[in-house]
Amino acid sequence: MSDSKGTGVRSVILSALSAAFGVQKQSNLERDFKKGKPAHFIIAGLVGTFLFVIILMVIVRMVLSSA
């Protein structure tokens, strides 16, 4: 599923992460718009956001329980 011409799972994940941090390369951005499917990036963004919120909740609970 991952090849150099398209956007595979690894490419979508890395692209979504780099875009979230604001360090996306212009060439990767153009590749994503030309060859990627919007649904893949939306799903990657939603999953990443969900994991981020869960990790923050775990950290807050650990800090509050030790206080």
C-alpha positions in Angstrom: 0.0 0.0 0.0 3.0 2.3 0.5 4.8 3.2 -2.7 6.9 6.2 -3.8 4.3 7.4 -6.2 1.3 7.4 -3.9 0.5 8.1 -0.3 0.6 5.0 1.8 -0.2 4.6 5.5 3.3 5.6 6.7 3.3 8.6 4.4 -0.1 9.8 5.5 0.8 9.5 9.2 4.1 11.3 8.8 2.4 14.0 6.7 -0.3 14.5 9.2 2.2 14.7 12.1 4.4 17.2 10.3 1.4 19.3 9.3 0.2 19.3 12.9 3.6 20.7 14.0 3.7 23.1 11.1 6.8 21.8 9.5 5.4 20.2 6.3 7.6 20.5 3.3 6.1 22.2 0.2 7.0 19.1 -1.9 5.1 16.8 0.5 2.2 19.1 0.6 1.9 19.2 -3.2 2.2 15.4 -3.3 -0.5 15.0 -0.7 -2.9 17.3 -2.7 -2.2 15.6 -6.0 -2.2 11.9 -5.0 -3.7 11.7 -1.5 -7.3 11.1 -0.6 -8.8 13.6 1.8 -10.5 10.9 3.8 -7.1 9.3 4.7 -5.8 12.6 6.1 -9.1 13.4 7.9 -9.0 10.0 9.6 -5.3 10.4 10.5 -6.0 13.8 12.0 -8.9 12.5 14.0 -7.0 9.5 15.3 -4.0 11.7 16.1 -6.2 14.2 18.0 -7.9 11.4 19.9 -4.5 9.9 21.0 -3.2 13.4 21.9 -6.2 14.0 24.2 -6.0 10.6 25.8 -2.3 11.1 26.5 -3.0 14.5 28.1 -5.7 13.0 30.2 -3.4 10.3 31.5 -0.6 12.8 32.3 -3.0 15.1 34.1 -4.4 12.2 36.2 -0.9 11.0 37.1 0.1 14.5 38.2 -3.1 15.1 40.2 -2.9 11.7 41.9 0.6 12.3 43.0 -0.1 15.8 44.4 
